[in-house]
Amino acid sequence: MRNKILSGFLAVASLVAGCSATPVSRSDQSTITSEPSGLLESSSNPVEFRNRFINSHTLLSSCIGFPYLAVTGDGDYLASKTQYLGRTIDDWIPIVKNQQVLIGDYYYLFQEKSNIPVIIRSNMPISPDGVLQPASKSKACALFRDPSIASTLLDEWYPRYESDVNKEASISLIQEQRSIDQPVLASWDFSPEEKEDGEVVFTSVNRNLDKGISAFNGYYTTASGTHKIWTACRDIFNPTAETSCSGDIIIKID
């Protein structure tokens, strides 16, 4: 039985093929440096580790149900095993392009199209080229670090001659993210359909755009202002972590 992925991932692939996807230049991005892994591994307590980690990585949110990402100064990606900042470097797993990793109950395959990270999640193993098993339940998440590029995706998702409330809402979301220099997330499910010749074709359904978050040197911006990641808490993007921390609060008093 053959298996082919069509709409959804290919829409992103065709979109970025003709567009430049150079990330937006940020003045503070140049200060992100790779910290030697030994310093992270030798951190004596969670707060020390978190402080070092957020200052040596760019942190990125991802689609609902997908792990948070961290990017080193060398451009390597890691995924959160816990959906939190973690307590040690072991709570972050390196992810390599076109090599699946198992986190919890799902397999994740990281791909990159013209600097746009695309992650495929499936309950069954994924081939290195992104081919899914016909019986799998799979979803994709694309992270547009330059929000303006996401605008072109709407032409793939919505006919230009139709007025659609979802399209209007998506345009507003993209404009808001562009104004605060934050990413846009695009997600969709893969729906399998078996043809008469036995070929399985996947199309995209449940398409959605959402607001992404990126943090540099431990700071990130939302519509409500600029926030600092509070490392006494395991939360990552919680603007009120000091009063609504979801994990144990660790405060060192000398």
Secondary structure, DSSP 8 states (H G I E B T S, - for coil): --EEE-TTHHHHHHHHHTS-------TTGGG-----HHHHHT-SSHHHHHHHHHHHEEEE--STTS--EEEETTS-EEEESSSS--SSGGGEEEE-TT--EEETTEEEEEEEETTEEEEEEESS---TT----TT--EEEEEEESSHHHHHHHHHHHS-TTS--HHHHHHHHHHHHHHHTT--EEEEEEEEEEE-TTS-EEEEEEEEEEEE--EEETTEEEETTEEEE--TTSS-SS-TTHHHH-SS-------
